[in-house]
């Protein structure tokens, strides 16, 4: 399909799944600092590293990670243009969900702090307990089953490679939200934008 046809196809879909931190909200997580505080090697995926440890060794690190993430969540700010897009999608009857590598409590705190909590039913917020975390598609597939939605009616939007890999593995269209303008993960997405409100108007070719 041409780029215009890809955009039309994506904007016509009725089930949209968002990453949270760095996509709906301004990115504030310093992951290298978090790794250092937890005593993890630079660059390793945090959730996978903790999951691979003996339970007694990992338990206090999980608690510390939860505290760090909850503190960040309570100070979260929405990205510019996010509310406008969500309002437009909601008026159209589009189903809105979240798949995050955070805990559910942190997701709730983030949405409350940003004023976005009214857009996402709690049952449609998939946290890291909903299945293997992104880039695995488990949580997306679980949400799609709840909706009864086929992949060709679903969009996954995110700012990081794991979001796009999970979306493609679930059979959804993928939108790379590249606020930094780096283009780093562009090759893994069907559509590339630098702000979510660039998807408006939804009937744009």
Residue frames relative to the residue before (quaternion, step in Angstrom):
aa qw qx qy qz dx dy dz
X 1.0000 0.0000 0.0000 0.0000 0.00 0.00 0.00
X 0.5312 -0.5971 0.4914 0.3462 3.54 -1.21 0.51
X 0.6577 -0.5024 0.3630 0.4282 3.62 -1.17 0.36
X 0.6447 0.5158 -0.3285 0.4587 3.60 0.98 -0.75
X 0.6597 0.4982 -0.3094 0.4699 3.59 1.00 -0.80
X 0.6120 0.5345 -0.3446 0.4701 3.60 1.05 -0.73
X 0.6531 0.5095 -0.3134 0.4644 3.58 0.91 -0.89
X 0.6576 0.5055 -0.3188 0.4587 3.61 0.88 -0.90
X 0.6436 0.5274 -0.3194 0.4534 3.58 0.96 -0.87
X 0.6821 0.4889 -0.2938 0.4576 3.58 0.85 -0.96
X 0.7063 0.4757 -0.2815 0.4423 3.58 0.81 -0.95
X 0.6422 0.5203 -0.3265 0.4585 3.60 1.21 -0.36
X 0.5354 0.6525 -0.4029 0.3540 3.61 1.21 -0.31
X 0.3918 -0.7789 0.4666 0.1486 3.54 -1.06 0.88
X 0.7191 0.3398 -0.2289 0.5614 3.60 1.26 0.11
X 0.0144 -0.8172 0.5734 -0.0561 3.57 -0.46 1.25
X 0.1137 -0.7824 0.6119 0.0238 3.56 -0.88 1.05
X 0.1518 -0.8099 0.5653 0.0378 3.55 -0.79 1.09
X 0.4034 -0.5720 0.6486 0.2991 3.46 -1.33 0.53
X 0.4215 -0.7270 0.4825 0.2469 3.59 -1.13 0.47
X 0.7948 0.3037 -0.1756 0.4952 3.61 0.23 -1.25
X 0.8142 0.1981 -0.1786 0.5157 3.54 -0.74 1.10
X 0.6965 0.3841 -0.2652 0.5450 3.58 1.29 -0.10
X 0.7517 0.2627 -0.1498 0.5861 3.58 0.72 -1.07
X 0.7922 0.2648 -0.1070 0.5394 3.57 1.09 -0.74
X 0.6057 -0.5340 0.4448 0.3875 3.53 -1.29 0.43
X 0.4489 -0.7111 0.4760 0.2573 3.57 -0.78 1.03
X 0.0248 0.8108 -0.5829 0.0475 3.59 -0.74 1.07
X 0.5265 0.6499 -0.4139 0.3595 3.59 1.22 -0.23
X 0.1546 -0.7357 0.6534 0.0888 3.56 -0.87 1.02
X 0.2195 -0.8430 0.4756 0.1226 3.54 0.15 1.30
X 0.6231 0.5258 -0.3603 0.4533 3.60 1.04 -0.60
X 0.6371 0.5098 -0.3297 0.4749 3.58 1.05 -0.72
X 0.6358 0.5161 -0.3274 0.4713 3.59 1.04 -0.76
X 0.6302 0.5236 -0.3316 0.4678 3.58 0.96 -0.82
X 0.6629 0.5074 -0.3087 0.4560 3.57 0.90 -0.93
X 0.6595 0.5081 -0.3157 0.4553 3.59 0.94 -0.82
X 0.7091 0.4335 -0.2504 0.4965 3.57 1.10 -0.70
X 0.4830 -0.6871 0.4212 0.3423 3.57 1.26 -0.11
X 0.4538 0.6833 -0.4489 0.3546 3.58 1.16 0.58
X 0.5897 -0.5764 0.4335 0.3635 3.54 -1.22 0.49
X 0.5910 -0.5768 0.4170 0.3797 3.60 -1.09 0.60
X 0.8400 0.2783 -0.1901 0.4251 3.52 -1.14 0.75
X 0.5740 0.5950 -0.4063 0.3891 3.61 1.14 -0.25
X 0.5161 -0.6136 0.4808 0.3549 3.63 -1.05 0.64
X 0.4723 -0.7337 0.4105 0.2647 3.57 -0.58 1.18
X 0.6891 0.4871 -0.3092 0.4386 3.60 0.74 -0.98
X 0.6742 0.4962 -0.2979 0.4589 3.55 0.92 -0.88
X 0.6315 0.5335 -0.3355 0.4516 3.58 1.03 -0.75
X 0.6818 0.4695 -0.2932 0.4783 3.60 0.91 -0.86
X 0.6452 0.5290 -0.3253 0.4450 3.58 0.99 -0.79
X 0.6871 0.4908 -0.2815 0.4557 3.57 1.13 -0.56
X 0.5790 0.5882 -0.3754 0.4218 3.59 1.26 -0.07
X 0.6064 -0.4930 0.4520 0.4301 3.58 -1.26 0.23
X 0.6152 -0.6137 0.3505 0.3494 3.57 -0.95 0.90
X 0.6848 0.4898 -0.3075 0.4435 3.59 0.88 -0.87
X 0.6495 0.5016 -0.3123 0.4786 3.58 1.12 -0.61
X 0.7038 0.4831 -0.2624 0.4499 3.55 1.01 -0.84
X 0.5484 0.6743 -0.3958 0.2964 3.61 1.03 -0.76
X 0.7202 0.4182 -0.2923 0.4700 3.66 0.69 -0.87
X 0.6191 0.5364 -0.3490 0.4552 3.58 1.15 -0.52
X 0.6020 0.5326 -0.3492 0.4817 3.58 1.09 -0.68
X 0.6528 0.5166 -0.3141 0.4564 3.58 0.93 -0.87
X 0.6662 0.4906 -0.3066 0.4707 3.57 0.95 -0.85
X 0.6323 0.5265 -0.3295 0.4630 3.58 0.99 -0.81
X 0.6392 0.5291 -0.3244 0.4542 3.58 0.95 -0.88
X 0.6655 0.5047 -0.3043 0.4581 3.59 0.94 -0.88
X 0.6367 0.5210 -0.3263 0.4656 3.58 0.98 -0.83
X 0.7041 0.4771 -0.2761 0.4477 3.56 0.79 -1.03
X 0.6466 0.5141 -0.3336 0.4542 3.59 0.97 -0.76
X 0.6269 0.5328 -0.3363 0.4582 3.59 1.01 -0.74
X 0.6604 0.4892 -0.2978 0.4856 3.57 0.99 -0.83
X 0.6364 0.5541 -0.3289 0.4239 3.58 0.97 -0.85
X 0.6739 0.5185 -0.3015 0.4314 3.58 0.92 -0.87
X 0.7225 0.3822 -0.2453 0.5213 3.59 1.23 -0.33
X 0.3439 0.7846 -0.4673 0.2185 3.59 1.25 0.23
X 0.1390 -0.7588 0.6310 0.0823 3.54 -1.26 0.62
X 0.4846 -0.6686 0.4847 0.2884 3.56 -1.04 0.82
X 0.5137 -0.6117 0.5065 0.3245 3.53 -1.16 0.65
X 0.5841 -0.5693 0.4338 0.3828 3.61 -1.11 0.57
X 0.8201 0.2721 -0.2063 0.4591 3.55 -1.03 0.84
X 0.4939 0.6827 -0.4287 0.3258 3.60 1.23 -0.25
X 0.6757 0.5008 -0.3127 0.4415 3.59 0.79 -0.97
X 0.6388 0.5368 -0.3357 0.4371 3.59 0.96 -0.81
X 0.6597 0.4946 -0.3084 0.4744 3.58 0.96 -0.84
X 0.6785 0.4929 -0.3033 0.4524 3.59 0.84 -0.94
X 0.6269 0.5289 -0.3386 0.4610 3.59 1.02 -0.73
X 0.6625 0.5031 -0.3038 0.4644 3.58 0.94 -0.87
X 0.6570 0.5008 -0.3101 0.4705 3.57 0.93 -0.87
X 0.6521 0.5220 -0.3167 0.4494 3.57 0.93 -0.88
X 0.6420 0.5199 -0.3270 0.4589 3.60 0.95 -0.81
X 0.6858 0.4736 -0.2770 0.4782 3.57 1.10 -0.64
X 0.5149 -0.6656 0.4079 0.3544 3.59 1.25 -0.07
X 0.3638 0.7236 -0.5030 0.3017 3.58 1.22 0.42
X 0.3883 -0.6989 0.5490 0.2436 3.58 -1.02 0.80
X 0.1606 -0.8086 0.5652 0.0281 3.54 -0.88 1.06
X 0.0351 0.8022 -0.5934 0.0556 3.55 -0.84 1.03
X 0.2765 -0.7306 0.5999 0.1730 3.53 -1.35 0.23
X 0.0434 -0.7365 0.6724 0.0597 3.53 -1.17 0.71
X 0.0496 0.8192 -0.5612 0.1072 3.55 -0.53 1.23
X 0.4500 -0.6594 0.5303 0.2853 3.55 -1.24 0.50
X 0.5200 0.6249 -0.4122 0.4114 3.60 1.29 0.11
X 0.5731 -0.5201 0.4812 0.4117 3.55 -1.38 -0.03
X 0.6473 -0.5306 0.3817 0.3921 3.54 -1.25 0.51
X 0.6252 0.5486 -0.3398 0.4389 3.60 0.97 -0.83
X 0.6653 0.4881 -0.3007 0.4783 3.58 0.99 -0.80
X 0.6186 0.5352 -0.3437 0.4613 3.58 1.02 -0.73
X 0.6541 0.5068 -0.3108 0.4677 3.58 0.93 -0.89
X 0.6655 0.5019 -0.3057 0.4601 3.59 0.91 -0.90
X 0.6367 0.5308 -0.3224 0.4572 3.58 1.01 -0.79
X 0.6911 0.4767 -0.2851 0.4625 3.56 0.83 -0.96
X 0.6359 0.5190 -0.3299 0.4663 3.58 1.03 -0.73
X 0.6705 0.5116 -0.3015 0.4448 3.59 0.92 -0.89
X 0.7329 0.4218 -0.2228 0.4851 3.57 1.08 -0.73
X 0.4531 -0.6949 0.4452 0.3370 3.58 1.25 -0.26
X 0.5306 0.6456 -0.3935 0.3831 3.58 1.25 0.34
X 0.4224 0.7554 -0.4387 0.2419 3.59 1.27 -0.08
X 0.6335 0.5648 -0.3431 0.4025 3.61 1.07 -0.53
X 0.6362 0.5599 -0.3278 0.4175 3.57 1.21 -0.31
X 0.7800 0.3430 -0.1410 0.5040 3.58 1.14 -0.61
X 0.3366 -0.7265 0.5607 0.2109 3.62 -0.50 1.12
X 0.5808 -0.6258 0.3877 0.3475 3.57 -0.94 0.85
X 0.6411 0.5429 -0.3278 0.4322 3.58 1.03 -0.74
X 0.7093 0.4310 -0.2480 0.4996 3.58 1.24 -0.37
X 0.5462 0.5431 -0.4221 0.4780 3.57 1.24 0.52
X 0.1172 -0.8118 0.5718 0.0166 3.55 -0.42 1.28
X 0.1431 -0.7989 0.5810 0.0607 3.57 -0.60 1.15
X 0.7454 -0.4178 0.2628 0.4481 3.58 -1.24 -0.17
X 0.5986 0.5437 -0.3718 0.4559 3.59 1.27 -0.05
X 0.5627 0.6370 -0.3731 0.3720 3.59 1.28 -0.18
X 0.7592 -0.2201 0.1564 0.5922 3.58 1.27 -0.03
X 0.7274 -0.3602 0.2971 0.5028 3.56 -1.26 -0.09
X 0.4781 -0.7089 0.4289 0.2915 3.62 -0.78 0.96
X 0.6574 -0.4586 0.4055 0.4394 3.53 -1.31 0.34
X 0.5023 -0.0641 -0.8617 -0.0334 1.68 -2.12 1.33
X 0.4378 0.6576 -0.4944 0.3626 3.62 1.18 0.17
X 0.4386 -0.7426 0.4461 0.2391 3.62 -0.96 0.78
X 0.3147 0.8113 -0.4682 0.1531 3.61 1.27 -0.04
X 0.7143 0.4570 -0.2727 0.4545 3.59 0.73 -1.04
X 0.6247 0.5223 -0.3415 0.4694 3.59 1.03 -0.70
X 0.6722 0.4951 -0.3022 0.4602 3.57 0.89 -0.91
X 0.6150 0.5356 -0.3467 0.4633 3.59 1.06 -0.70
X 0.6694 0.4868 -0.2965 0.4764 3.58 0.91 -0.88
X 0.6428 0.5209 -0.3233 0.4593 3.58 0.97 -0.80
X 0.6351 0.5111 -0.3289 0.4768 3.60 1.07 -0.69
X 0.6140 0.5385 -0.3480 0.4603 3.59 1.02 -0.74
X 0.7102 0.4497 -0.2423 0.4845 3.54 1.00 -0.85
X 0.3086 -0.7205 0.5427 0.3020 3.56 1.07 -0.69
X 0.4327 0.7263 -0.4188 0.3315 3.55 1.18 0.66
X 0.3448 -0.7204 0.5568 0.2283 3.61 -0.86 0.89
X 0.6732 -0.5256 0.3397 0.3939 3.56 -1.19 0.51
X 0.6848 0.4997 -0.3047 0.4341 3.59 1.01 -0.68
X 0.6801 0.3935 -0.3158 0.5318 3.58 1.27 0.31
X 0.6241 0.5363 -0.3134 0.4740 3.59 1.30 0.30
X 0.1337 -0.7553 0.6375 0.0721 3.55 -1.19 0.75
X 0.1359 -0.7508 0.6398 0.0920 3.57 -1.05 0.81
X 0.0877 -0.8104 0.5793 0.0001 3.56 -0.73 1.12
X 0.2253 0.7875 -0.5478 0.1703 3.58 -0.79 0.96
X 0.4809 -0.6927 0.4805 0.2408 3.51 -1.34 0.40
X 0.7466 0.3714 -0.1919 0.5176 3.58 1.26 -0.11
X 0.6986 -0.4938 0.3346 0.3952 3.53 -1.26 0.53
X 0.6502 0.5403 -0.3358 0.4153 3.62 0.86 -0.90
X 0.6180 0.5484 -0.3400 0.4492 3.60 1.06 -0.74
X 0.7030 0.4738 -0.2576 0.4636 3.53 0.89 -1.01
X 0.6402 0.5127 -0.3278 0.4689 3.58 1.00 -0.76
X 0.6540 0.5040 -0.3172 0.4665 3.59 0.96 -0.82
X 0.6468 0.5259 -0.3213 0.4493 3.57 0.96 -0.83
X 0.6822 0.4734 -0.2984 0.4706 3.56 0.85 -0.88
X 0.6465 0.5200 -0.3284 0.4514 3.60 0.99 -0.76
X 0.6778 0.4679 -0.2823 0.4919 3.60 1.17 -0.56
X 0.5320 -0.6524 0.3954 0.3674 3.59 1.26 -0.10
X 0.5013 0.6519 -0.4202 0.3836 3.59 1.28 0.29
X 0.5279 -0.5459 0.5212 0.3895 3.53 -1.35 0.17
X 0.2371 -0.7905 0.5530 0.1148 3.59 -1.09 0.66
X 0.1214 -0.7650 0.6304 0.0521 3.53 -1.08 0.89
X 0.2438 -0.7619 0.5891 0.1139 3.56 -0.72 1.13
X 0.1596 -0.7799 0.6025 0.0570 3.56 -0.59 1.20
X 0.0514 -0.8604 0.5024 -0.0681 3.52 0.07 1.42
X 0.1072 -0.8447 0.5220 0.0505 3.58 0.47 1.20
X 0.6722 0.5021 -0.2999 0.4540 3.59 1.04 -0.69
X 0.3761 -0.7492 0.4694 0.2774 3.58 1.22 -0.37
X 0.3908 0.7564 -0.4526 0.2651 3.57 1.19 0.43
X 0.3014 -0.7731 0.4996 0.2487 3.57 1.10 -0.66
X 0.3247 0.8149 -0.4524 0.1610 3.57 1.29 0.05
X 0.8020 0.2635 -0.1290 0.5202 3.60 0.90 -0.88
X 0.2669 0.8197 -0.4789 0.1659 3.58 1.27 0.26
X 0.6694 0.5289 -0.3059 0.4227 3.58 0.97 -0.79
X 0.6672 0.4904 -0.2968 0.4756 3.59 1.26 -0.20
X 0.6914 0.4703 -0.2570 0.4846 3.59 1.30 0.00
X 0.4853 -0.6447 0.5093 0.2992 3.53 -1.24 0.53
X 0.7873 0.0943 -0.0222 0.6089 3.55 1.15 -0.70
X 0.1816 -0.7856 0.5888 0.0554 3.56 -1.04 0.89
X 0.0744 0.7719 -0.6282 0.0634 3.59 -0.86 1.01
X 0.3838 -0.7181 0.5293 0.2386 3.56 -1.24 0.40
X 0.7529 0.1072 -0.1199 0.6382 3.58 1.34 -0.08
X 0.5624 -0.6237 0.4166 0.3481 3.56 -1.03 0.70
X 0.6670 0.5052 -0.3335 0.4343 3.61 0.98 -0.65
X 0.4778 0.6298 -0.4576 0.4070 3.60 1.24 0.11
X 0.5808 0.5685 -0.3737 0.4470 3.58 1.27 -0.19
X 0.6120 0.5186 -0.3469 0.4860 3.60 1.29 -0.11
X 0.5461 -0.2173 -0.8087 0.0222 1.53 -2.04 1.47
X 0.5975 -0.6187 0.3788 0.3417 3.56 -1.09 0.70
X 0.6975 0.4389 -0.2921 0.4853 3.59 1.14 -0.33
X 0.3930 0.7257 -0.4823 0.2937 3.60 1.23 0.33
X 0.4226 -0.6967 0.5196 0.2570 3.57 -1.02 0.80
